[in-house]
Amino acid sequence: MATATAPPAAPPFRGVQPLRAGQGNSFLLRKLHSLSGIVPIGAFLIEHLISNFEALKGPAAYCAQVRFLNGLPFVRVLEWVFIFIPILYHALYGLYITFRGRQNVNVYPWAGNWMYLMQRVTGLIAFAYIIQHVWRQRFAGIQLPEHPGAAFHKVQVELSNPWMLAVYAIAMIATCWHFSYGVWLFAAKWGITPGDKARKNFGYVCTALGVVLVVIGLASLYAFVGPNYKNAPADLTPAQIEAGTAPTRQTTVEPSPSQ
């Protein structure tokens, strides 16, 4: 008598890769999305954090850095070609990936899926933060390209609002985490770290990178709200910037309009 053949055992759930960049018709767009997160956006993030770190030296040093950056040749072209347009593409395509994908950590509770979910969340936080930060610091209020001496005071006034200070701190951590894990993903996708051992070891490097960037960013925030440079002048003169001096105003810092 014939016996029924038992169906093959179902394969165990294996989870999914964090980002399937090499599949489908969007291969090139995803590659460009991954690359843009490193160059130029990642390079700009590091430069921006280092420039902000000048705030620890005082208002004059910070304003001198702002003046130097705004004095670069073709600075407005560089600003749009290497900052605004790449960030816009990276953010919009990242949003497409985010809302097109399906969160599945409840089905596949693997570390890779949780990391992918966190990459989505931190990306959304970073994008929302960048929009308000660029608007408030670059386009609203006093124009820093024409008045670099007002740079320290402008940031100090904004961070005098405790809510804005909390937003900046959270966004700083989220952005640095997003970038450091993005570096790990980039190395994995582009074949720089083949094999599990190489990816694991490089993960430690990326973790250390993220921690260093967060420390630099939070230290810069403290420079604006700490006791060392309270009541910075509203607008340093070129002579004060050159001399590296910044007389302290006697009035208190006015709260942000949103406070």
RODO-2510 file (C-alpha; in nm, 4 decimals, decimal comma):
residues 259
     n   res          X          Y          Z
     1     m     0,0000     0,0000     0,0000
     2     a     0,1348     0,3389    -0,0988
     3     t     0,2154     0,5749     0,1796
     4     a     0,1944     0,9483     0,1606
     5     t     0,5249     1,1256     0,1490
     6     a     0,5703     1,3646     0,4339
     7     p     0,6112     1,7232     0,3198
     8     p     0,9558     1,8695     0,3703
     9     a     1,0085     2,0538     0,6914
    10     a     0,9598     2,4253     0,6653
    11     p     1,2874     2,6131     0,6736
    12     p     1,3475     2,8044     0,9949
    13     f     1,2900     3,1771     1,0001
    14     r     1,6160     3,3437     0,9154
    15     g     1,5205     3,7079     0,9341
    16     v     1,6105     3,9601     0,6661
    17     q     1,9147     4,1636     0,5791
    18     p     1,9091     4,5213     0,7086
    19     l     1,8892     4,6651     0,3561
    20     r     1,8624     4,4608     0,0374
    21     a     2,0540     4,7126    -0,1705
    22     g     2,1541     4,4766    -0,4496
    23     q     1,8097     4,3532    -0,5519
    24     g     1,5483     4,4921    -0,7882
    25     n     1,5496     4,7801    -1,0325
    26     s     1,6475     5,0322    -0,7655
    27     f     2,0020     4,8958    -0,7354
    28     l     2,1717     5,2132    -0,8623
    29     l     1,9533     5,4490    -0,6584
    30     r     2,0174     5,2509    -0,3425
    31     k     2,3896     5,2457    -0,4114
    32     l     2,3878     5,6216    -0,4575
    33     h     2,1800     5,6573    -0,1426
    34     s     2,4341     5,4537     0,0520
    35     l     2,7297     5,6421    -0,0972
    36     s     2,5788     5,9852    -0,0397
    37     g     2,5461     5,9059     0,3304
    38     i     2,9255     5,8786     0,3464
    39     v     3,0329     6,1325     0,0843
    40     p     2,9464     6,4130     0,0983
    41     i     2,6928     6,4027     0,3858
    42     g     2,9035     6,2067     0,6330
    43     a     3,2086     6,4180     0,5575
    44     f     3,0016     6,7325     0,6125
    45     l     2,8656     6,5973     0,9419
    46     i     3,2174     6,5409     1,0742
    47     e     3,3278     6,8847     0,9548
    48     h     3,0216     7,0451     1,1107
    49     l     3,0826     6,8791     1,4465
    50     i     3,4491     6,9808     1,4434
    51     s     3,3571     7,3393     1,3533
    52     n     3,0998     7,3526     1,6329
    53     f     3,3641     7,2196     1,8721
    54     e     3,5350     7,5582     1,8321
    55     a     3,2620     7,6943     2,0582
    56     l     3,4540     7,5467     2,3525
    57     k     3,7228     7,8089     2,2857
    58     g     3,4736     8,0913     2,3166
    59     p     3,2507     8,3139     2,1021
    60     a     3,5384     8,4718     1,9095
    61     a     3,6830     8,1364     1,8013
    62     y     3,3421     8,0070     1,6982
    63     c     3,2597     8,3211     1,5010
    64     a     3,6010     8,3061     1,3346
    65     q     3,5220     7,9522     1,2160
    66     v     3,1834     8,0642     1,0794
    67     r     3,3508     8,3544     0,8996
    68     f     3,6168     8,1245     0,7536
    69     l     3,3599     7,8781     0,6169
    70     n     3,1457     8,1529     0,4663
    71     g     3,4522     8,3051     0,3063
    72     l     3,5408     7,9969     0,1008
    73     p     3,5421     8,0455    -0,2795
    74     f     3,2088     7,9621    -0,4430
    75     v     3,0712     7,8844    -0,0987
    76     r     2,7048     7,9106    -0,2048
    77     v     2,7612     7,6705    -0,4952
    78     l     2,9425     7,4310    -0,2618
    79     e     2,6613     7,4661    -0,0104
    80     w     2,3951     7,3556    -0,2577
    81     v     2,5939     7,0983    -0,4566
    82     f     2,7634     6,9213    -0,1654
    83     i     2,5227     6,9816     0,1251
    84     f     2,1625     7,0739     0,0491
    85     i     2,1015     6,8661    -0,2656
    86     p     2,2741     6,5467    -0,1368
    87     i     2,0924     6,5729     0,1957
    88     l     1,7608     6,6230     0,0181
    89     y     1,8173     6,3196    -0,2052
    90     h     1,9415     6,1012     0,0808
    91     a     1,6485     6,2021     0,3012
    92     l     1,3743     6,1656     0,0407
    93     y     1,4979     5,8313    -0,0867
    94     g     1,5460     5,7211     0,2725
    95     l     1,1820     5,8108     0,3390
    96     y     1,0843     5,6062     0,0346
    97     i     1,2748     5,3078     0,1709
    98     t     1,1253     5,3604     0,5159
    99     f     0,7592     5,3736     0,4125
   100     r     0,7957     5,1113     0,1412
   101     g     0,9514     4,8591     0,3781
   102     r     0,7726     4,6557     0,6419
   103     q     0,8751     4,6525     1,0045
   104     n     0,9082     4,2899     1,1147
   105     v     1,0912     4,2871     1,4457
   106     n     0,7933     4,1134     1,6069
   107     v     0,8289     3,8248     1,3591
   108     y     1,2067     3,8192     1,3268
   109     p     1,3446     3,9610     1,6512
   110     w     1,7010     3,9494     1,5250
   111     a     1,9571     4,2203     1,5955
   112     g     1,9816     4,3086     1,2261
   113     n     1,6102     4,3875     1,2093
   114     w     1,6221     4,5981     1,5242
   115     m     1,9194     4,7881     1,3853
   116     y     1,7331     4,8433     1,0592
   117     l     1,4321     4,9741     1,2523
   118     m     1,6521     5,2077     1,4544
   119     q     1,8133     5,3291     1,1326
   120     r     1,4682     5,4272     1,0079
   121     v     1,3725     5,6015     1,3323
   122     t     1,6980     5,7937     1,3674
   123     g     1,6794     5,8908     1,0001
   124     l     1,3355     6,0446     1,0530
   125     i     1,4592     6,2296     1,3622
   126     a     1,7656     6,3574     1,1771
   127     f     1,5602     6,4748     0,8785
   128     a     1,3100     6,6659     1,0937
   129     y     1,5940     6,8212     1,2908
   130     i     1,7894     6,9267     0,9821
   131     i     1,4848     7,1033     0,8341
   132     q     1,4269     7,3183     1,1414
   133     h     1,7983     7,3700     1,2083
   134     v     1,8763     7,4901     0,8556
   135     w     1,5749     7,7183     0,8523
   136     r     1,6343     7,8746     1,1936
   137     q     2,0123     7,9054     1,1767
   138     r     2,0731     7,9604     0,8049
   139     f     1,7703     8,1439     0,6675
   140     a     1,5702     8,2920     0,9592
   141     g     1,6737     8,5862     1,1722
   142     i     2,0088     8,7562     1,1347
   143     q     2,2012     8,6311     0,8315
   144     l     2,5244     8,4722     0,9512
   145     p     2,7045     8,4836     0,6140
   146     e     2,6882     8,8646     0,6355
   147     h     2,7183     8,8806     1,0162
   148     p     2,9439     8,5920     1,1315
   149     g     3,0074     8,7752     1,4566
   150     a     2,6496     8,6988     1,5614
   151     a     2,6888     8,3215     1,5212
   152     f     2,7613     8,2305     1,8833
   153     h     2,4879     8,4526     2,0237
   154     k     2,2295     8,3232     1,7751
   155     v     2,2874     7,9618     1,8771
   156     q     2,3053     8,0576     2,2452
   157     v     1,9663     8,2291     2,2297
   158     e     1,8082     7,9255     2,0636
   159     l     1,9536     7,6838     2,3186
   160     s     1,8380     7,9040     2,6059
   161     n     1,5019     7,7383     2,5493
   162     p     1,5172     7,4074     2,7448
   163     w     1,2897     7,2385     2,4905
   164     m     1,5185     7,3341     2,2041
   165     l     1,8197     7,2186     2,4019
   166     a     1,6526     6,8803     2,4495
   167     v     1,5686     6,8652     2,0765
   168     y     1,9300     6,9394     1,9854
   169     a     2,0669     6,6777     2,2264
   170     i     1,8288     6,4053     2,1067
   171     a     1,8905     6,4927     1,7432
   172     m     2,2671     6,4935     1,7992
   173     i     2,2589     6,1407     1,9386
   174     a     2,0208     6,0177     1,6672
   175     t     2,2226     6,1718     1,3834
   176     c     2,5548     6,0345     1,5059
   177     w     2,4003     5,6896     1,5565
   178     h     2,2453     5,7018     1,2091
   179     f     2,5787     5,7939     1,0514
   180     s     2,7918     5,5422     1,2405
   181     y     2,5582     5,2529     1,1604
   182     g     2,5350     5,3860     0,8051
   183     v     2,9127     5,3500     0,7777
   184     w     2,8788     4,9862     0,8847
   185     l     2,6052     4,9262     0,6277
   186     f     2,8090     5,0974     0,3571
   187     a     3,1109     4,8758     0,4216
   188     a     2,8932     4,5640     0,4165
   189     k     2,7059     4,6572     0,0978
   190     w     3,0121     4,7631    -0,0977
   191     g     3,2097     4,4497    -0,0100
   192     i     3,4612     4,6264     0,2124
   193     t     3,3929     4,3930     0,5046
   194     p     3,3274     4,0469     0,3574
   195     g     3,2372     3,7819     0,6098
   196     d     3,0741     3,7838     0,9510
   197     k     3,4000     3,8270     1,1430
   198     a     3,5031     4,1351     0,9456
   199     r     3,1604     4,2899     0,9901
   200     k     3,1586     4,2156     1,3606
   201     n     3,5014     4,3718     1,4124
   202     f     3,4112     4,6733     1,2030
   203     g     3,0982     4,7099     1,4126
   204     y     3,3194     4,7871     1,7119
   205     v     3,4970     5,0539     1,5079
   206     c     3,1674     5,2125     1,4033
   207     t     3,0405     5,2037     1,7612
   208     a     3,3533     5,3842     1,8801
   209     l     3,3108     5,6373     1,5995
   210     g     2,9526     5,7043     1,7011
   211     v     3,0462     5,7514     2,0670
   212     v     3,3259     5,9953     1,9791
   213     l     3,0975     6,2002     1,7551
   214     v     2,8240     6,2135     2,0204
   215     v     3,0741     6,3325     2,2832
   216     i     3,2012     6,6043     2,0486
   217     g     2,8477     6,7147     1,9652
   218     l     2,7217     6,7248     2,3242
   219     a     3,0357     6,9046     2,4409
   220     s     2,9705     7,1711     2,1787
   221     l     2,6151     7,2169     2,3056
   222     y     2,7473     7,2597     2,6581
   223     a     2,9744     7,5418     2,5394
   224     f     2,6673     7,7475     2,4485
   225     v     2,4686     7,6836     2,7679
   226     g     2,7463     7,6353     3,0237
   227     p     2,8743     7,9008     3,2640
   228     n     3,1943     7,9897     3,0761
   229     y     3,0435     8,2108     2,8053
   230     k     2,7174     8,3419     2,9422
   231     n     2,5655     8,6511     2,7823
   232     a     2,7800     8,6493     2,4700
   233     p     2,7702     8,9729     2,2668
   234     a     2,4982     8,9877     2,0047
   235     d     2,7455     9,0602     1,7245
   236     l     3,1240     9,0570     1,7525
   237     t     3,3136     9,3076     1,5437
   238     p     3,5796     9,1877     1,2959
   239     a     3,8444     9,3335     1,5255
   240     q     3,7161     9,1311     1,8218
   241     i     3,7099     8,8162     1,6112
   242     e     4,0658     8,8769     1,4949
   243     a     4,1839     8,9475     1,8486
   244     g     4,0014     8,6449     1,9855
   245     t     3,8238     8,8504     2,2494
   246     a     3,4558     8,8687     2,3299
   247     p     3,3433     9,1094     2,6038
   248     t     3,0581     8,9738     2,8127
   249     r     2,7305     9,1621     2,7948
   250     q     2,5705     9,2643     3,1190
   251     t     2,2209     9,1704     3,0138
   252     t     2,0807     8,8198     3,0334
   253     v     2,0294     8,6037     2,7289
   254     e     1,6853     8,6586     2,5862
   255     p     1,4733     8,3445     2,5582
   256     s     1,3968     8,1968     2,2212
   257     p     1,0688     8,3227     2,0654
   258     s     0,9357     7,9663     2,0805
   259     q     0,9878     7,9476     2,4553
***
